[in-house]
């Protein structure tokens, strides 16, 4: 491990992300949260949090939103409802100390916590998850991702 790497367990990382998302979108004013949403929706990558370890250094984290697979029109209310569902399910998983559903792509330094948040828009269900991507040692991007709901539909059989 070099000077700019911090070793975190996935549960610790997800708990830190969960706390900061909650602070930014639910503990701040609705106006501030909407401003943040609009910046993310427009494709901006925003400073999000810093994870510090006295013994190991720090990791700077940015936040992005990928809504390319969202079905319908994504507005602030739909986003916030999906996020609330996602945070609630994440809190339960962390409290119960249940194993996390984690998908990794080592080649891209990606990890997705598959603890979905759901929001219904019209007759379509949209799914929100959190992922992280390590750009380089000492830098992480926290990614809020809407997944294609069609991939989760089952056919009667």
Secondary structure, 3 states (H helix, E strand, C coil): CCCCCCCCCHHHHHHHHHHHHHHHHHHCCHHHHHHHHHHHHCCCCEEEEEEEECCCEEEEEEEEEECCCCCCCCCHHHHHHHHHHHHHHHHHHHHCCCCCCEEEEHHHCEEEEEEEEEEEECCEEEEEEEEEEEEECCEEEEEEEEECHHHHCCCCC
